[in-house]
Amino acid sequence: MALTVLLGLVEVPAASAHELSGYVEGEVRLFPENPNHAGQRDQSASLAFQPEYYHEFESGSSFTFVPFFRLDSADAERTHFDVRELTYLWLPEDFELRLGVRKVFWGVTEVLHLVDIINQTDLVENTDGEQKLGQPMANLSIARDWGTVDLFVLPYFRERTFPGSKGRLRFGLVVDTDQAQYESSAEEWHTDWAARYNHTLGDWDVGVYYFLGTSRDPSFTLGTDGAGNPVILPVYQQIQQTGLDVSYVVGNWLWKLEALYRKGQGDRQGLVRNDYVAATGGFEYTFTGIFETQMDLGVVAEYLYDERRDFALTPFENDVAGALRLAVNDAASTELLFGWVQDIDTNARFLFLEASRRLGDQWTVDLEIRTFLDQPPTDFLFALRDDDLLQLVLQYHF
């Protein structure tokens, strides 16, 4: 309602330009190991469609609409529709005002984006947390020589998506999203707030923010579904979070840090403190023109820490990560990223390979491999121990 009123106050100028783009993709997921949980499918195939309509007005203001739809052969929960963006951008002289649904990304590190909090994770798309649901918002942005200030009003909360009973890459018990619980009596209609300041000063890029509202990361409790079967229930609590992201470029070095302090997300038994600190940081060094070619090789090293340790809602609470990023710099924009994450306290390891390449002017192909090694029963990823994944995606861009 608030967004509707605000839109009504903005005078929409005459139209001047239209642009339609987007992609259609086919995806195949192969799991070499048999499923570990009852009801799961061995393999899956899916189709996805994401068009983008962009309309620019003579004043420079614009309108963007990006819907998304996926049809999956194995998991009914992965067949879903979302509005990634539905945004009007108003551009007067002194500020920018964005109204509607959009995606906002904060973060600088490679393996885990701790400070990225505005949008909810679309977990059925990918376990890496990179895919996000569209977030309703009003965003006022003021840019000056001393930096940029962004103010956010978030009037509606998006619940995280989770794989269904037939899907892979899930917990042993299904997460029942129909029985989501909230700390706020307003539930998904609780209005959240955020303010962020960022500034680039020479080789330094610094951002700091404060968030007040519903945590995008749910806690979990046990329950039963309508048939009396045990399920996991997501619990969304009210939090206060202060976040910091810093990057520094010097020569071929890129140093980066993300850190947060969160208050308000403990457990109901009082066994876990409701405030904690988490951080991830490291560097990337790029070797240019390796082997006397046009290729570049980046070496990434990061450390991931969460003060909650064994009670953390993430597998990365005391881990080291490394990666090699190869940019071939050819006409097909071929890129490869090979990485690994090692738990310091156990032998648990997580390896991944991501590769992409253009096929002509309108086609791209992406390959992703993920494997989980030596996961002990106490590890967060133990339920995924037999879910090694090979994923192939072919996209047509228009």
Backbone hydrogen bonds, N-H to C=O, Kabsch-Sander energy under -0.5 kcal/mol:
donor,donor_aa,acceptor,acceptor_aa,energy
5,V,1,M,-2.2
6,L,2,A,-2.2
7,L,3,L,-2.6
8,G,4,T,-1.7
9,L,5,V,-0.9
9,L,6,L,-0.8
10,V,6,L,-0.7
10,V,7,L,-0.9
11,E,9,L,-0.5
12,V,10,V,-0.6
16,S,56,E,-1.4
17,A,56,E,-1.7
19,E,54,Y,-2.1
21,S,52,E,-2.7
23,Y,50,Q,-1.6
24,V,396,Y,-2.1
25,E,48,A,-2.7
26,G,394,L,-2.4
27,E,46,S,-2.7
28,V,392,L,-2.4
29,R,44,S,-2.9
30,L,390,L,-3.0
31,F,42,D,-0.5
40,Q,37,H,-1.6
41,R,166,K,-2.4
44,S,29,R,-2.0
46,S,27,E,-2.5
47,L,71,L,-2.2
48,A,25,E,-2.3
49,F,69,F,-2.4
50,Q,23,Y,-2.7
52,E,21,S,-3.3
53,Y,65,F,-2.8
54,Y,19,E,-3.2
54,Y,52,E,-0.5
55,H,63,F,-2.7
56,E,17,A,-1.3
57,F,61,S,-3.2
58,E,14,A,-1.4
60,G,57,F,-1.8
62,S,89,L,-1.8
63,F,55,H,-2.5
64,T,87,T,-2.6
65,F,53,Y,-2.4
66,V,85,E,-3.2
68,F,82,D,-2.6
69,F,49,F,-1.8
70,R,80,H,-2.3
71,L,47,L,-2.9
72,D,70,R,-0.5
73,S,45,A,-2.5
76,A,74,A,-0.6
78,R,75,D,-0.8
79,T,75,D,-0.8
80,H,70,R,-1.0
80,H,78,R,-1.0
82,D,68,F,-2.6
84,R,66,V,-1.9
84,R,82,D,-0.8
85,E,66,V,-1.5
86,L,101,V,-3.5
87,T,64,T,-2.3
88,Y,99,L,-2.6
89,L,62,S,-3.1
89,L,87,T,-0.5
90,W,88,Y,-0.6
90,W,97,L,-3.2
96,E,141,S,-2.6
97,L,90,W,-2.3
98,R,139,N,-2.7
99,L,88,Y,-2.2
100,G,137,M,-2.1
101,V,86,L,-1.8
102,R,135,Q,-1.8
114,L,112,L,-1.0
116,D,113,H,-0.7
117,I,115,V,-0.9
119,N,104,V,-0.5
122,D,131,Q,-2.7
123,L,121,T,-1.3
123,L,161,T,-0.5
125,E,122,D,-1.5
126,N,122,D,-1.0
129,G,126,N,-1.0
133,L,120,Q,-2.9
135,Q,102,R,-2.2
137,M,100,G,-3.3
138,A,153,V,-1.9
139,N,98,R,-2.8
140,L,151,L,-2.3
141,S,96,E,-3.1
141,S,139,N,-0.5
142,I,149,V,-2.9
143,A,141,S,-0.5
144,R,147,G,-2.7
147,G,144,R,-1.6
148,T,198,N,-2.9
149,V,142,I,-2.7
150,D,196,R,-2.9
151,L,140,L,-2.7
152,F,194,A,-3.1
153,V,138,A,-2.3
154,L,192,D,-2.8
157,F,188,E,-3.1
159,E,157,F,-0.5
161,T,121,T,-1.1
167,G,164,G,-1.1
175,V,163,P,-0.5
176,D,174,V,-0.7
176,D,232,I,-2.8
177,T,175,V,-1.2
179,Q,176,D,-1.4
180,A,177,T,-1.1
181,Q,234,P,-2.8
183,E,236,Y,-2.4
187,E,184,S,-1.4
189,W,186,A,-2.2
190,H,187,E,-1.6
192,D,154,L,-2.9
192,D,190,H,-0.6
193,W,212,L,-2.7
194,A,152,F,-1.7
195,A,210,Y,-2.2
196,R,150,D,-2.6
197,Y,208,V,-3.0
198,N,148,T,-2.2
199,H,206,V,-2.4
201,L,199,H,-0.5
201,L,204,W,-2.4
204,W,201,L,-1.9
205,D,247,S,-2.4
206,V,199,H,-2.6
207,G,245,D,-2.6
208,V,197,Y,-2.7
209,Y,243,G,-2.1
210,Y,195,A,-2.5
211,F,241,Q,-2.9
212,L,193,W,-2.7
213,G,239,I,-2.2
215,S,237,Q,-3.1
219,S,235,V,-2.9
221,T,233,L,-2.0
223,G,231,V,-2.5
225,D,229,N,-2.3
228,G,225,D,-1.8
231,V,223,G,-2.6
232,I,174,V,-2.6
233,L,221,T,-3.5
235,V,219,S,-2.9
236,Y,181,Q,-3.0
237,Q,235,V,-0.6
239,I,213,G,-3.3
240,Q,263,K,-2.4
241,Q,211,F,-2.6
242,T,261,Y,-2.3
243,G,209,Y,-1.8
244,L,259,A,-2.7
245,D,207,G,-2.5
246,V,257,L,-2.6
247,S,205,D,-2.1
248,Y,255,W,-2.5
249,V,203,D,-1.9
250,V,248,Y,-0.5
250,V,253,W,-2.1
253,W,250,V,-2.1
254,L,284,E,-2.0
255,W,248,Y,-2.9
256,K,282,G,-2.5
257,L,246,V,-2.4
258,E,280,T,-2.9
259,A,244,L,-2.5
260,L,278,A,-2.5
261,Y,242,T,-2.3
262,R,276,Y,-2.4
263,K,240,Q,-2.6
264,G,274,N,-4.0
265,Q,274,N,-1.0
266,G,264,G,-0.6
267,D,272,V,-0.8
270,G,267,D,-1.1
276,Y,262,R,-2.2
278,A,260,L,-1.9
279,A,305,Y,-2.4
280,T,258,E,-2.7
281,G,303,Y,-1.8
282,G,256,K,-2.4
283,F,301,A,-2.2
284,E,254,L,-1.9
285,Y,299,V,-2.4
286,T,252,N,-1.8
287,F,285,Y,-0.5
287,F,297,L,-3.6
288,T,286,T,-0.7
290,I,295,M,-2.1
292,E,289,G,-1.2
293,T,290,I,-1.4
296,D,327,A,-2.4
297,L,287,F,-2.8
298,G,325,R,-3.5
299,V,285,Y,-3.0
300,V,298,G,-0.5
300,V,323,A,-3.0
301,A,283,F,-2.3
302,E,321,A,-2.6
303,Y,281,G,-2.7
304,L,319,D,-2.9
305,Y,279,A,-2.9
306,D,317,E,-2.1
307,E,277,V,-2.6
309,R,306,D,-1.9
311,F,308,R,-2.3
312,A,309,R,-2.1
317,E,315,P,-1.0
319,D,304,L,-2.2
320,V,342,Q,-2.3
321,A,302,E,-2.9
322,G,340,W,-2.3
323,A,300,V,-2.0
324,L,338,F,-2.9
325,R,298,G,-3.0
326,L,324,L,-0.6
326,L,336,L,-3.0
327,A,296,D,-2.7
327,A,325,R,-0.6
328,V,326,L,-0.6
328,V,334,T,-2.2
329,N,334,T,-0.6
333,S,330,D,-1.7
335,E,356,S,-2.2
336,L,326,L,-2.2
337,L,354,E,-2.9
338,F,324,L,-2.5
339,G,352,F,-2.9
340,W,322,G,-2.6
341,V,350,F,-2.5
342,Q,320,V,-3.1
343,D,348,A,-2.5
344,I,318,N,-2.4
349,R,373,L,-2.5
350,F,341,V,-2.1
351,L,371,T,-2.4
352,F,339,G,-2.7
353,L,369,I,-2.5
354,E,337,L,-2.7
355,A,367,L,-2.6
356,S,335,E,-2.4
357,R,365,V,-1.8
358,R,332,A,-3.1
359,L,363,W,-3.4
360,G,358,R,-0.5
363,W,359,L,-1.0
364,T,395,Q,-2.1
365,V,357,R,-2.6
366,D,393,V,-2.7
367,L,355,A,-2.8
368,E,391,Q,-2.6
369,I,353,L,-2.6
370,R,389,L,-2.4
371,T,351,L,-2.3
373,L,349,R,-2.7
373,L,371,T,-0.5
379,D,376,P,-2.2
382,F,379,D,-1.6
384,L,381,L,-1.5
385,R,382,F,-1.7
387,D,384,L,-2.2
389,L,370,R,-2.8
390,L,30,L,-2.3
391,Q,368,E,-3.3
392,L,28,V,-2.4
393,V,366,D,-2.7
394,L,26,G,-2.5
395,Q,364,T,-2.7
396,Y,24,V,-3.1
397,H,362,Q,-3.6
397,H,395,Q,-0.5
398,F,22,G,-2.3
